[in-house]
Amino acid sequence: MNFVVRTAAASQCRLEIVTVTATSAGAQRSSSEPLWRALAVFRFASVGYAALRLAFIDGAEYERLDWAWVAIAAMAAWTAGTTVAYARPDRRSRLLLGADLAVTVGLLLSTAVLQYPSASAHGALPVTATWMAGPVVAWAVRYGRRGGAAVALVIACCDFVLERDGLSRIRYLAREADIRAGDRVYSSGYGGIYPEGLFIGTVLEVYGDPLTQTPAAYIEPGVNFNQLRDVMIILEFNFIFD
């Protein structure tokens, strides 16, 4: 592509020919290749991170731990498949990237049936952990920041759906404890820290803690702490020993 540039110097007129070479499509593709390789490394590392969290950190928050490992296996298999597919530029189609997003969203939302209701309140990450960011990176590399931003919004909305805060948990219950969903929980007064008879909340679910091998329960608090208006503070009370 040639342009003519006129420059004036004193009373003379001089012509200069400037040649501008457009960047070829092949050069653009080659410049993005390191990003695709980095995406593959990130996703494999994210599968490992999700597996470590499931094994050592969040395992107690899963109601269906065996199926959570199935999800981890599916993540590993899908990562291997997409790594091979994304290695060739002609395969990086909208169909493949859409399928990548759909699989990631499905695995992310499976957290709702794998974890206990209050898992997120206790700091547990979704079963996918950071792996869910893979499609965001892929769409951003292939279609630019707008494509990446649109997919990031989809992932963020799904992650928001999984937020289920507001529950409490009682652990290390006696094996012979007779506790059922719907029971009301009150402070016992033992220990001398809190007075007896304060309403704590209602039992939502009783389950076996896989780590401690003892019964545990999820409690819905009797007070909505997001809507507190009047608060009474107990300064002192008399503790009566039986």
N, C-alpha and C positions, 0 to 999 in steps of 0.2 A: 504494500500500500504506500503510495508516494504522495507527499505534500509539497507544495511550493511555498517558500517563505521569502518574502521581500524584506530586505534591510537597506536602509538609507545611510550612506556615509559621505558627507560633504555633498558634492554635486554628482556623485556617481551612483548608479543603481546596480546592486549585485544580487544574483540569484543563487540560492542554495537548495540543493535537493536533499530532503530528509527522508529516510526510509524507516518506516515503522513496521515491525513484524508482529502480527497478532499471535498470541499464545495458542498453540494447538490444543485440541481436546485431549490428545494423548498426554501432553505435558501436564495438563490439569489433573488427569487421572493419576499420573505418577506422583504428583505432589501430595495426593491424599492417601497413598498406599501406606505410609507409616501410621496413619491414624487408624486404618482398618486393622493393622497388626496390633496396635496398642489396644484396640477394642477387644480383640481376641484374648490378649493377656489379662485385661481387666475382668472379663467375664469368667475366665477359668479361676482367677484369684478370688472372685466374688463367690463362686460355688464353694471353694474351700472355706471361705469365711463363714458362709451360711451353715456349712456342715459343722464347723467348730462351735458356733453359737448353739446349734441344736444339741450337740453332744455335751457341752460343758457349761453353758450359761442359761439357755432358755428352755431346756428340756422339761423342767417341772411345769411350765406354762402350757404344755400341749396335752390336750385330751386324747388325741389320736397320734401318738408318737410314731407308730409304725408307718402310718400314711404320710407323715411328715418326711420320713426318710425316702419314701417313694417319690415325693415331690423333689427332694434333693437330687435323686437319681435322674428324674426327668429333666431337671435343670442342666445337669452334666451332659446328658445325651443331646439336648437341644443346643447347648453351647458348642459341642463338637460338630454337630451338623451345620450350624450357621457359620462356624469358622471355615469349614471347607467351602461352603457356598459363597461366602463373601470374599474368598480368595480370588475369585475371577470377577472382573469388573462387569462383564456382560450378564452376570447373574444377580447383580444388585438392583433388582427391579422393585417397583412399588408393591408388587404382589408378595415378594419374599419379605420385604420390610414390614408389610402389613401383617403377614403371618407371624413374624417375630414379635410384633407388638401384641397380637391376640394371644399368643402362647404365654407371654410374660404377664399380661393382665389376668389370664386365667389362673396361673400359678400364684400370683399375688393375692387374688381374691379367695383362693382356697384356704388362706390363713383363717378366714372366718369360721370354717368348720373344723380346722385342725387344732386351734388354740382354745383355751378357756376364755370366757367372756372378758375377764379383767386382765388378760395377759399384757395388753399394751399399757395399762395403768401401772404395771409392775416393771416396765422398761423393756419388755420383750419386743424384738423387731419382727416384722412379717417373716414368713418362712423363706422368702426370697432374699431378705436382707438387702445388701447393696446391688445384688444382681439385677434388680428391676430397672436400673439406670441404663442397661445395655441398649434397648431400643432408642432411647433418647439420644445417645451418642451416635448410633447408626443413622438415624434420620437426620441429625445435624450434619454429619459428614457428607451424606448423600444429597440432601436437599437444602442445606444451609440452615441459618439460625431460625428462620420461620418454621421450617419443618421440625427442628429440634424442640422449639418452644411449644408447638402444638402437641407433640407427643408427651413432652414433660407435663403439660396440663392434664392430659389423660391419666398419666401415672399418678400425679398428685391427687386427683379426684378419687381414684381407686384407693389410695393410701388413706385419704381422709375418711372414706366409708368404713375403714377397719378400726378407726379410733373408737374405743368403747371404755372411756374413763368412768370413774366414780364409784367403783366397787372396792371392797376391802376383802382381805383373806385371813382366815384363821387356820393355822397349821399346828402340827404336833398334837392333835386331839387324841385322847385315849382310844384304844382300839374298841373298847366296849361302849364308847359314848353313843347314846341314843339321840342323834341329831338328824333332822330331816328338813327338806325344803319347806319353807313356810314358817318354821320356828322363829320366835322372837328372841333376840339375844340381849341380855342385860349384864351390866357389870356386877361381879360377884362381891367385890369389897375385899377379897383376899389380897394381901400384900400391903395394904394400908396406903396405896397411892390414890385410888379412886373410891368414892363412896359406893355403897351397894345400891342396886336398883336403877342405875342410869340406863336408859334405853339406848342400845348401840345400833341395832338394825335388824333386818330380816334375812334369814338364810335363803339364798337363791339356789344353791347347788352344793351337793356334797360329793366328794370324789376322793379317790385314793392317790395320795401324793407319791409319784414314782420314785422320788429321791429318798424321802424319809420312810416310805412304806407304812405311813400312818394316815388316818383319815384327815381330811382338810375340807374347808367349806368357803364358799364365796358369800359375802354379806353385802346386802344393799344398805348403805347407811340410812339411819332414821332421819338425818338432817341433810338437806341440800346445801352444801357449803358454798355454792355459787349464788345463793339467794339469802344469805344471812342478813338479818336486820338488827335484832335485839339479842344480846349475849349476856348470860349471867356467869360470873366467875366465882367459883367456890374457893374461898380463901383458906378455910380450915373446916375440919369435921372430926367427930369423935369416932375412932375405930373400936368396935366392940369385938373382943375375942370370944368365940363360943367355948 
